[in-house]
Amino acid sequence: MKYLNEVINTVKKQSPILFSIVIIHLLFAVVAIIGLFVDERTLLGVNVWIKPLKFLISDAIFLMTSGYLITFYPYSKKKRNIINNIVSFTIFFETAIIVMQGARGVQSHYNQSSLVDGVLFGMMGLLIGINVLIMVLMLFDSIRLKLNTSKSIQIGIVLGWAIIIFGSWIGGQMISQMSHNIGVADGGEGLPLVNWSTIAGDLRVAHFFGLHAIQIIPLFAYVLSKKLNFAIKKQILLVLLFGLLYASWIGFTFYQAKQGIPFLRF
């Protein structure tokens, strides 16, 4: 809880616009939760508010992570604000499209059923592409610059950005085939909330773990550095090992999905 408070207070102070957009995401997440209980409409077998809720929460977490990690970089205030604003507003407009389409009861992704839907889907792709370019910049600077943190945490950040870029590439694979399931049409039986298919391969599994590498790996490095007091060489070795195992897990779930095998079968 102390660490979470540190993250919140740092982002609130250093990136007020980004923090405000996080709050907007969380407020709309409450709206989506209410929608689950008062709106009985379904899309591809699940409530129309499930997808907006997932993206609102996931994007809020990503924004907080990005806003906190950027404080470790030796950027000028102007450069930090430019990056934060680009990330904040591209994520905000992408999520807004997802929420709007969910409220309309239509698909946000892979939807070419009308000119408006096709344009909105294309806009989402453009916004995501801009964010991926920012991720590449952050990865490059994580490698070439000395961050204001321990060496093991910096390596964790490098691995986090590298893997999230791969997770974004998996998202591109879904766009290229205009679906996330392998072997069957999207929809059908799925796990609660996430709705990952239980009858076929689902690329969203690897995509999910890939996108959250930027939280999980640096957090692992932080625990080693701050809580367990290991020697720095041991910390670096363990972070590298954890990153390799995490990347292997994503590779496995990606391979599993491509073979048409569900993550969990019921």
Protein Blocks (a to p, Z undefined) as FASTA:
>chain_A
ZZmmmmmmmmmmmmmmlmmmmmmmmmmmmmmmmmmmmmcbdeehiafklmmmmmmmmmmm
mmmmmmmmmmmpccdfklmmmmmmmmmmmmmmmmmmmmmmmmnopafbhpakbmklmmmm
mmmmmmmmmmmmmmmmmmmmmmmpccdbdfklmmmmmmmmmmmmmmmmmmmmmmmnopab
ehiaeedjddehjlpafkbccfklmmmmmmmmmmmmmmmmmmmmmmnopafklmmmmmmm
mmmmmmmmmmmmmmmmmnopafbdZZ
